[in-house]
Amino acid sequence: MTSVALICTANRCRSVMAHAIFVDEARKRSLPVKVYSAGVYDFSDAPRIVDTSNTCRQHNTPAPDKDPTWVAELPLDSIKRFLVMEQDHADVLTSDHDIPADRISLLGTFDPRQRGAEIADPYGQGELVYDRCYRLIRDCIVGYLETTDELSR
């Protein structure tokens, strides 16, 4: 089974929403894919963010029922594609975790509306910003799934 990891800074906002969306979209397409999410920094002692969970719930894609995960906790060698929110996340994966650059993509590059390669963190910015971020991430994930064949291999 192919695996994908959605990566942000702390695994409390963007990658959590992306995880929920990816699972939902993969299910709709009957794709056999293992989905992970994590932050490039260890926030495992930090609480989940209510705005993230509420946003996912409002869009009928429940957030994963887990505390923030750090990249070092993932089975890095078995993950086929890392979809990151910012270039800094890609840089940490390559420099600190030896992930080859060809296994990393900026999620925003799959946005059919081309709103930018990086997806800004909605942390602390309120419900409207979380909703916009969620919709952007969904568009990017759908764009990725519609343009890739790496999940079928």
C-alpha positions as CSV (number, residue, x, y, z in Angstrom):
1,M,0.0,0.0,0.0
2,T,1.3,3.4,-0.9
3,S,1.6,6.0,1.8
4,V,1.5,9.8,1.9
5,A,2.4,12.2,4.7
6,L,1.0,15.7,5.1
7,I,3.5,17.9,6.9
8,C,3.3,21.3,8.6
9,T,5.0,23.0,11.5
10,A,3.3,21.5,14.6
11,N,0.7,19.0,13.3
12,R,-2.0,21.1,15.0
13,C,-3.7,23.0,12.1
14,R,-2.9,22.5,8.4
15,S,-1.6,19.0,8.4
16,V,-4.5,17.8,10.6
17,M,-7.0,19.3,8.2
18,A,-5.1,17.9,5.2
19,H,-5.1,14.5,6.8
20,A,-8.9,14.5,7.3
21,I,-9.4,15.8,3.7
22,F,-7.0,13.3,2.2
23,V,-8.6,10.3,3.9
24,D,-12.0,11.5,2.7
25,E,-10.9,12.1,-0.9
26,A,-9.0,8.7,-1.0
27,R,-12.1,7.0,0.3
28,K,-14.3,8.6,-2.4
29,R,-11.8,7.3,-5.0
30,S,-11.4,3.9,-3.4
31,L,-7.6,4.5,-3.3
32,P,-5.6,2.1,-1.1
33,V,-3.4,4.6,0.6
34,K,-2.0,5.0,4.2
35,V,-2.2,8.6,5.3
36,Y,0.0,10.2,7.9
37,S,0.3,13.7,9.2
38,A,3.0,15.3,11.4
39,G,4.8,18.5,12.2
40,V,8.5,19.1,11.5
41,Y,8.9,20.2,15.2
42,D,7.9,18.2,18.2
43,F,4.6,19.6,19.7
44,S,3.5,16.3,21.0
45,D,2.9,17.8,24.5
46,A,0.7,20.5,23.1
47,P,-3.1,20.2,23.0
48,R,-5.1,19.8,19.9
49,I,-6.6,23.0,18.5
50,V,-10.3,23.4,18.8
51,D,-10.6,25.6,15.7
52,T,-9.0,22.8,13.6
53,S,-11.3,20.1,14.9
54,N,-14.4,22.4,14.5
55,T,-13.4,23.3,10.9
56,C,-13.0,19.7,10.0
57,R,-16.3,18.7,11.6
58,Q,-18.1,21.6,9.8
59,H,-17.0,20.1,6.5
60,N,-17.9,16.5,7.5
61,T,-14.3,15.4,7.6
62,P,-13.5,14.6,11.2
63,A,-10.0,15.3,12.3
64,P,-7.8,12.4,13.2
65,D,-8.3,11.3,16.8
66,K,-4.7,11.7,17.8
67,D,-2.4,14.1,19.6
68,P,0.2,16.1,17.5
69,T,2.8,13.9,15.9
70,W,6.4,14.7,15.1
71,V,8.0,13.7,11.8
72,A,10.6,11.6,13.6
73,E,7.7,9.3,14.8
74,L,6.7,8.4,11.3
75,P,8.0,5.4,9.2
76,L,9.9,7.8,7.0
77,D,11.5,5.2,4.7
78,S,8.1,3.7,3.7
79,I,6.4,7.0,2.9
80,K,6.2,7.5,-0.9
81,R,5.2,11.2,-0.9
82,F,5.6,14.0,1.6
83,L,3.2,16.9,0.9
84,V,4.4,20.0,2.8
85,M,2.8,23.4,3.5
86,E,5.9,25.5,3.3
87,Q,9.4,25.3,1.8
88,D,10.9,25.5,5.3
89,H,9.1,22.1,6.0
90,A,10.7,20.6,2.9
91,D,14.1,21.9,4.0
92,V,13.8,20.4,7.5
93,L,12.8,17.0,6.0
94,T,15.9,17.0,3.7
95,S,18.4,18.4,6.2
96,D,17.3,16.8,9.5
97,H,15.6,13.6,8.3
98,D,17.5,12.8,5.1
99,I,14.3,12.6,3.0
100,P,15.3,12.9,-0.7
101,A,13.9,16.1,-2.3
102,D,12.2,14.1,-5.1
103,R,9.8,12.6,-2.5
104,I,8.7,16.0,-1.2
105,S,6.2,18.4,-2.9
106,L,4.7,21.7,-1.8
107,L,1.0,21.0,-1.5
108,G,0.1,24.4,-2.9
109,T,1.7,23.6,-6.2
110,F,-1.3,21.4,-6.9
111,D,-3.8,24.2,-6.5
112,P,-5.8,24.5,-9.7
113,R,-6.4,28.2,-8.9
114,Q,-2.7,28.8,-8.5
115,R,-2.9,30.8,-5.2
116,G,0.7,30.1,-4.3
117,A,3.0,27.2,-3.6
118,E,2.9,27.7,0.2
119,I,-0.1,27.4,2.5
120,A,-0.1,29.9,5.3
121,D,-0.8,28.8,8.9
122,P,-4.2,29.8,10.2
123,Y,-3.2,29.4,13.9
124,G,-4.9,32.0,16.1
125,Q,-6.6,33.8,13.2
126,G,-10.2,32.8,13.7
127,E,-12.9,30.8,12.1
128,L,-13.0,32.5,8.7
129,V,-9.2,32.0,8.1
130,Y,-9.5,28.4,9.2
131,D,-12.3,27.9,6.7
132,R,-10.3,29.5,3.9
133,C,-7.3,27.4,4.7
134,Y,-9.4,24.2,4.8
135,R,-10.9,25.0,1.3
136,L,-7.5,25.8,-0.1
137,I,-6.0,22.5,1.2
138,R,-9.0,20.6,-0.2
139,D,-8.5,22.2,-3.6
140,C,-4.8,21.3,-3.5
141,I,-5.4,17.7,-2.4
142,V,-8.0,17.2,-5.1
143,G,-5.6,18.7,-7.6
144,Y,-2.9,16.4,-6.5
145,L,-5.1,13.3,-6.7
146,E,-6.3,14.3,-10.2
147,T,-2.8,14.8,-11.5
148,T,-0.8,12.0,-10.0
149,D,-0.6,8.3,-10.8
150,E,1.9,7.5,-8.0
151,L,-0.8,6.2,-5.7
152,S,-1.9,3.5,-8.1
153,R,1.6,2.0,-8.3
